[in-house]
Amino acid sequence: MNFPSTPARFARRDIRPADAGRPENLLQVYAWMQLSRTADNRILDLFRQGLIRGTVTGGQGNEALIVPLALLADKTIDVISFSHRGLGGHLVWSGHLGDHLCQYFANSGSPTKAREGNIHHGDPAHRSLPMISHLGIMLSNVIGGTDSQRRLGQPAVGFAFFGDGSSSTGDIHESLNLAAVLSVPVVFVIENNKYAYSTPVCEQFVSSNLFERAKGYGMEGFSMDCSDPAHVLQTLAAAIERTRATGRPLLIEAHTFRLRGHAAYDTGDYMKPGEAEAILAQDPLPKFRATLAAAGHGTALDAIDAEISAFTEATLKVSLALPPVSPAGMQDDLFAPHSPPMPWVPSVGSIENQESKIENLTLAQALTLGLRKILTERPEAIVLGQDIGSYGGAFKVTEGLVQVFGRPRVLSTPLCESASTGYALGLATNGHRPIEEFQFADFSTDATTQIVLNAATYHFRAGQKCPVVFRFPCGGGLTFGSFHSQELESAFLSFPGLKALYPSNPQDAFNALLAAYEDDNPVILFEHKGLYRRGKHPVKFDASYRSIWEPAKLRSGADATLVTYGEMVLLAGEACDYLAGEYEKTFDLFDLRALAPLKLDAIKASLARTGRLVVLHEGRRTHGFGAELVARLTEEHFASLKAAPLRIAALDLPVPFAPELEAAYRPSKDKIVDAIAAWLG
């Protein structure tokens, strides 16, 4: 963009902690604070003129915290995620003022291609992670990104911000504990401006000293008055250096100011008479200016103010003149582009080190072998989850790995699905490639926001690769009840941006793990628990392992096209044998294998020949994944079908516990045979 040249004084974006008290640095702090305030005020004006959509949440009053911190951070190695009151921090961290203004205008100059709202942006390439509206979620991402930097040998510190209101959320507590347990040097900052939207602190907490929570997590904590930027600069300089040296997390309760309502539409009529005026009287910026003027810097301050005003107006003029954003490329940018295959050693990498031998393995053993191969050959790989270390995981898939590769790479996490997942995302955005095991797929629901609204959207909204594998032990038939037996593919894959594989045999499981690992997008690997030890089969290194992203045709027939996946593949094969023997009916049987993205050309060709479609899956029928398959497969050639499609699925119930009830709930060979026989007439 042809934005006006940035004034020379703003070429300096760093203050060394040791130099925090120098007068020229105080002028530098003032300049950035004034630029932030000027931009925030003009943004509000333009919103009121209808030139900005959505809303704006200004940082007026927050500059005395965010600007000193951003200037003190080492922007070559540190990791940060600003909150929605952090415009000053965004300006300091990277980019031109025009880039950030265009984010508000949602025009063609927007750094997110106008796909993300207002200040919900960052600069992932420079470790500024874009926030999402679910406050508290980003803390664990910062932990992961910071730990990634430390693993790469960088003495990085992370910075994570949240308000007094969001400090009540579970993700905050999960993240504080995780950082303490893993000893990751993150400076957690509570931006306490006394209100969560309209709710005052006195109605949120019994104790008003929020920093005291640090004691419960074994970390240092203190409060800081943000009315004096010079004091903030000195205090933060010492705290950041201490955190960088000790490698331990720190919690700061920063008492800051919200000079306007929660957002542009907030009238603040819930405040007591005179309260808003009292807060405005504490505005740190004019006080700081008066102090600097009294110290003899009046002429310099006038020059700074004039330069900022002219620069801001000139930049606004160019930004407002940019054309609207184009929708071209939106669908192409949902996923990160295909990456080349990794240079795998062409062997299974057997546990016995007999590299060329074909192993007869269960599906669980094939996954273990795949994890071992990945950890051996890929130094950026990290496996994490609950009880995956010395215990070997709930289903022993990670058994023996920690003894070989050590705790830093095979990491048992606390019981915190959301924070663990956010931690994995932070690792994934910084060059590592984590594989996260959930004890049961059901428990992933505690991490839903991280998976479907954060990981799945990273590339679309920020152009950021997010290579992470989520392993979901799923499915019923083992009498585990409602909270350990769910099939969740329909729920998760209704959100765009996730890929998914569901293998039905050991070789496919091995291939799927390699293919999922090297993909630059978040991939869910569904693993049916009933298949973990359902017999042993040969497993070898398959050079065409990426074919797992295509359906596999297992049988050929004339009477119908049968599509399924997971454990149902085995039942479908048994049903096909019976129907062929008793009814002389034969089927094209497809194992779908890849649930997202769906590649259905071969199945459509089969359906065009047979004219009949059966879709079988274990999940519930209503809103089940089979409905999507039927729609995709029949919408183009519906008129040529010889019969209405047949869906075979579980009952629309929570998964029952008793074996007799579970057997009635889910599909079986006999139910499949009966349904198809009746349908064929």
ChimeraX attribute file (.defattr): number of C-alpha atoms within 10 A of each C-alpha:
attribute: neighborCount
match mode: 1-to-1
recipient: residues
	/A:1	11
	/A:2	8
	/A:3	16
	/A:4	17
	/A:5	10
	/A:6	15
	/A:7	11
	/A:8	7
	/A:9	13
	/A:10	15
	/A:11	9
	/A:12	12
	/A:13	20
	/A:14	20
	/A:15	23
	/A:16	14
	/A:17	20
	/A:18	12
	/A:19	14
	/A:20	24
	/A:21	16
	/A:22	11
	/A:23	14
	/A:24	12
	/A:25	20
	/A:26	18
	/A:27	19
	/A:28	21
	/A:29	27
	/A:30	26
	/A:31	21
	/A:32	26
	/A:33	29
	/A:34	23
	/A:35	25
	/A:36	28
	/A:37	21
	/A:38	17
	/A:39	26
	/A:40	21
	/A:41	15
	/A:42	16
	/A:43	22
	/A:44	19
	/A:45	14
	/A:46	15
	/A:47	19
	/A:48	14
	/A:49	9
	/A:50	10
	/A:51	14
	/A:52	21
	/A:53	14
	/A:54	12
	/A:55	15
	/A:56	21
	/A:57	21
	/A:58	26
	/A:59	26
	/A:60	27
	/A:61	25
	/A:62	30
	/A:63	30
	/A:64	29
	/A:65	29
	/A:66	29
	/A:67	30
	/A:68	32
	/A:69	24
	/A:70	24
	/A:71	25
	/A:72	22
	/A:73	26
	/A:74	21
	/A:75	20
	/A:76	11
	/A:77	16
	/A:78	22
	/A:79	30
	/A:80	34
	/A:81	27
	/A:82	25
	/A:83	26
	/A:84	22
	/A:85	25
	/A:86	23
	/A:87	29
	/A:88	28
	/A:89	26
	/A:90	26
	/A:91	23
	/A:92	25
	/A:93	24
	/A:94	16
	/A:95	13
	/A:96	18
	/A:97	23
	/A:98	26
	/A:99	20
	/A:100	24
	/A:101	27
	/A:102	25
	/A:103	25
	/A:104	26
	/A:105	26
	/A:106	25
	/A:107	23
	/A:108	18
	/A:109	23
	/A:110	25
	/A:111	23
	/A:112	25
	/A:113	21
	/A:114	22
	/A:115	19
	/A:116	20
	/A:117	20
	/A:118	23
	/A:119	23
	/A:120	20
	/A:121	27
	/A:122	24
	/A:123	20
	/A:124	19
	/A:125	13
	/A:126	16
	/A:127	24
	/A:128	24
	/A:129	26
	/A:130	23
	/A:131	23
	/A:132	21
	/A:133	12
	/A:134	14
	/A:135	19
	/A:136	27
	/A:137	28
	/A:138	32
	/A:139	31
	/A:140	30
	/A:141	33
	/A:142	35
	/A:143	37
	/A:144	29
	/A:145	32
	/A:146	30
	/A:147	28
	/A:148	25
	/A:149	23
	/A:150	18
	/A:151	15
	/A:152	14
	/A:153	9
	/A:154	14
	/A:155	17
	/A:156	27
	/A:157	31
	/A:158	31
	/A:159	25
	/A:160	23
	/A:161	26
	/A:162	24
	/A:163	22
	/A:164	23
	/A:165	23
	/A:166	18
	/A:167	20
	/A:168	13
	/A:169	13
	/A:170	14
	/A:171	24
	/A:172	21
	/A:173	19
	/A:174	21
	/A:175	26
	/A:176	26
	/A:177	21
	/A:178	23
	/A:179	27
	/A:180	18
	/A:181	16
	/A:182	16
	/A:183	16
	/A:184	28
	/A:185	27
	/A:186	31
	/A:187	28
	/A:188	26
	/A:189	22
	/A:190	23
	/A:191	26
	/A:192	24
	/A:193	20
	/A:194	20
	/A:195	20
	/A:196	17
	/A:197	13
	/A:198	15
	/A:199	13
	/A:200	16
	/A:201	17
	/A:202	11
	/A:203	9
	/A:204	16
	/A:205	13
	/A:206	9
	/A:207	10
	/A:208	12
	/A:209	11
	/A:210	20
	/A:211	20
	/A:212	18
	/A:213	17
	/A:214	21
	/A:215	11
	/A:216	11
	/A:217	19
	/A:218	15
	/A:219	19
	/A:220	19
	/A:221	20
	/A:222	16
	/A:223	17
	/A:224	17
	/A:225	15
	/A:226	24
	/A:227	22
	/A:228	17
	/A:229	24
	/A:230	20
	/A:231	17
	/A:232	21
	/A:233	28
	/A:234	17
	/A:235	17
	/A:236	21
	/A:237	23
	/A:238	14
	/A:239	19
	/A:240	23
	/A:241	17
	/A:242	15
	/A:243	20
	/A:244	19
	/A:245	13
	/A:246	12
	/A:247	17
	/A:248	21
	/A:249	31
	/A:250	27
	/A:251	25
	/A:252	23
	/A:253	23
	/A:254	24
	/A:255	18
	/A:256	25
	/A:257	25
	/A:258	21
	/A:259	20
	/A:260	18
	/A:261	19
	/A:262	19
	/A:263	16
	/A:264	17
	/A:265	12
	/A:266	13
	/A:267	11
	/A:268	15
	/A:269	10
	/A:270	11
	/A:271	14
	/A:272	8
	/A:273	9
	/A:274	8
	/A:275	11
	/A:276	16
	/A:277	10
	/A:278	11
	/A:279	16
	/A:280	15
	/A:281	12
	/A:282	16
	/A:283	22
	/A:284	23
	/A:285	21
	/A:286	13
	/A:287	15
	/A:288	20
	/A:289	19
	/A:290	14
	/A:291	14
	/A:292	18
	/A:293	15
	/A:294	10
	/A:295	10
	/A:296	10
	/A:297	16
	/A:298	15
	/A:299	9
	/A:300	12
	/A:301	19
	/A:302	13
	/A:303	11
	/A:304	20
	/A:305	16
	/A:306	11
	/A:307	15
	/A:308	21
	/A:309	16
	/A:310	11
	/A:311	19
	/A:312	21
	/A:313	15
	/A:314	15
	/A:315	22
	/A:316	20
	/A:317	14
	/A:318	15
	/A:319	25
	/A:320	16
	/A:321	9
	/A:322	15
	/A:323	11
	/A:324	15
	/A:325	15
	/A:326	11
	/A:327	10
	/A:328	8
	/A:329	8
	/A:330	13
	/A:331	9
	/A:332	10
	/A:333	16
	/A:334	19
	/A:335	26
	/A:336	20
	/A:337	13
	/A:338	10
	/A:339	9
	/A:340	8
	/A:341	13
	/A:342	13
	/A:343	8
	/A:344	14
	/A:345	11
	/A:346	12
	/A:347	17
	/A:348	24
	/A:349	22
	/A:350	20
	/A:351	13
	/A:352	8
	/A:353	10
	/A:354	12
	/A:355	16
	/A:356	13
	/A:357	16
	/A:358	15
	/A:359	23
	/A:360	16
	/A:361	22
	/A:362	22
	/A:363	30
	/A:364	25
	/A:365	24
	/A:366	30
	/A:367	25
	/A:368	25
	/A:369	24
	/A:370	23
	/A:371	22
	/A:372	21
	/A:373	20
	/A:374	21
	/A:375	19
	/A:376	13
	/A:377	14
	/A:378	15
	/A:379	11
	/A:380	17
	/A:381	22
	/A:382	24
	/A:383	25
	/A:384	27
	/A:385	26
	/A:386	21
	/A:387	20
	/A:388	28
	/A:389	24
	/A:390	17
	/A:391	16
	/A:392	19
	/A:393	19
	/A:394	16
	/A:395	16
	/A:396	17
	/A:397	21
	/A:398	27
	/A:399	17
	/A:400	17
	/A:401	22
	/A:402	20
	/A:403	11
	/A:404	12
	/A:405	14
	/A:406	11
	/A:407	17
	/A:408	13
	/A:409	19
	/A:410	26
	/A:411	20
	/A:412	22
	/A:413	18
	/A:414	16
	/A:415	13
	/A:416	21
	/A:417	25
	/A:418	24
	/A:419	33
	/A:420	28
	/A:421	32
	/A:422	29
	/A:423	29
	/A:424	34
	/A:425	31
	/A:426	31
	/A:427	30
	/A:428	30
	/A:429	25
	/A:430	24
	/A:431	17
	/A:432	25
	/A:433	26
	/A:434	26
	/A:435	28
	/A:436	23
	/A:437	27
	/A:438	25
	/A:439	21
	/A:440	20
	/A:441	24
	/A:442	19
	/A:443	18
	/A:444	22
	/A:445	15
	/A:446	14
	/A:447	19
	/A:448	17
	/A:449	18
	/A:450	28
	/A:451	25
	/A:452	20
	/A:453	16
	/A:454	23
	/A:455	28
	/A:456	24
	/A:457	26
	/A:458	25
	/A:459	22
	/A:460	22
	/A:461	23
	/A:462	22
	/A:463	19
	/A:464	22
	/A:465	25
	/A:466	30
	/A:467	26
	/A:468	30
	/A:469	27
	/A:470	25
	/A:471	22
	/A:472	26
	/A:473	26
	/A:474	24
	/A:475	27
	/A:476	25
	/A:477	21
	/A:478	15
	/A:479	17
	/A:480	17
	/A:481	17
	/A:482	15
	/A:483	14
	/A:484	21
	/A:485	25
	/A:486	24
	/A:487	24
	/A:488	20
	/A:489	21
	/A:490	17
	/A:491	14
	/A:492	18
	/A:493	19
	/A:494	13
	/A:495	13
	/A:496	16
	/A:497	25
	/A:498	22
	/A:499	23
	/A:500	23
	/A:501	29
	/A:502	26
	/A:503	27
	/A:504	24
	/A:505	26
	/A:506	27
	/A:507	24
	/A:508	22
	/A:509	30
	/A:510	28
	/A:511	26
	/A:512	26
	/A:513	26
	/A:514	22
	/A:515	20
	/A:516	25
	/A:517	25
	/A:518	20
	/A:519	24
	/A:520	22
	/A:521	28
	/A:522	30
	/A:523	28
	/A:524	25
	/A:525	26
	/A:526	27
	/A:527	26
	/A:528	25
	/A:529	23
	/A:530	16
	/A:531	21
	/A:532	24
	/A:533	14
	/A:534	15
	/A:535	12
	/A:536	17
	/A:537	15
	/A:538	14
	/A:539	25
	/A:540	21
	/A:541	21
	/A:542	15
	/A:543	12
	/A:544	9
	/A:545	18
	/A:546	15
	/A:547	16
	/A:548	24
	/A:549	23
	/A:550	19
	/A:551	22
	/A:552	18
	/A:553	16
	/A:554	12
	/A:555	15
	/A:556	14
	/A:557	16
	/A:558	14
	/A:559	18
	/A:560	26
	/A:561	27
	/A:562	27
	/A:563	27
	/A:564	25
	/A:565	24
	/A:566	25
	/A:567	23
	/A:568	22
	/A:569	24
	/A:570	17
	/A:571	19
	/A:572	24
	/A:573	16
	/A:574	16
	/A:575	20
	/A:576	26
	/A:577	17
	/A:578	17
	/A:579	19
	/A:580	13
	/A:581	11
	/A:582	9
	/A:583	11
	/A:584	11
	/A:585	18
	/A:586	20
	/A:587	25
	/A:588	22
	/A:589	24
	/A:590	23
	/A:591	23
	/A:592	26
	/A:593	27
	/A:594	24
	/A:595	24
	/A:596	19
	/A:597	16
	/A:598	16
	/A:599	15
	/A:600	16
	/A:601	12
	/A:602	14
	/A:603	22
	/A:604	19
	/A:605	13
	/A:606	24
	/A:607	23
	/A:608	19
	/A:609	16
	/A:610	18
	/A:611	23
	/A:612	23
	/A:613	28
	/A:614	24
	/A:615	20
	/A:616	25
	/A:617	24
	/A:618	26
	/A:619	26
	/A:620	24
	/A:621	18
	/A:622	13
	/A:623	13
	/A:624	21
	/A:625	24
	/A:626	25
	/A:627	15
	/A:628	12
	/A:629	19
	/A:630	18
	/A:631	12
	/A:632	14
	/A:633	19
	/A:634	20
	/A:635	9
	/A:636	10
	/A:637	13
	/A:638	15
	/A:639	10
	/A:640	13
	/A:641	16
	/A:642	12
	/A:643	14
	/A:644	14
	/A:645	20
	/A:646	18
	/A:647	22
	/A:648	22
	/A:649	24
	/A:650	23
	/A:651	17
	/A:652	14
	/A:653	12
	/A:654	15
	/A:655	26
	/A:656	20
	/A:657	19
	/A:658	13
	/A:659	14
	/A:660	10
	/A:661	12
	/A:662	22
	/A:663	17
	/A:664	14
	/A:665	21
	/A:666	23
	/A:667	22
	/A:668	21
	/A:669	17
	/A:670	13
	/A:671	15
	/A:672	22
	/A:673	19
	/A:674	14
	/A:675	16
	/A:676	20
	/A:677	13
	/A:678	8
	/A:679	13
	/A:680	13
	/A:681	6
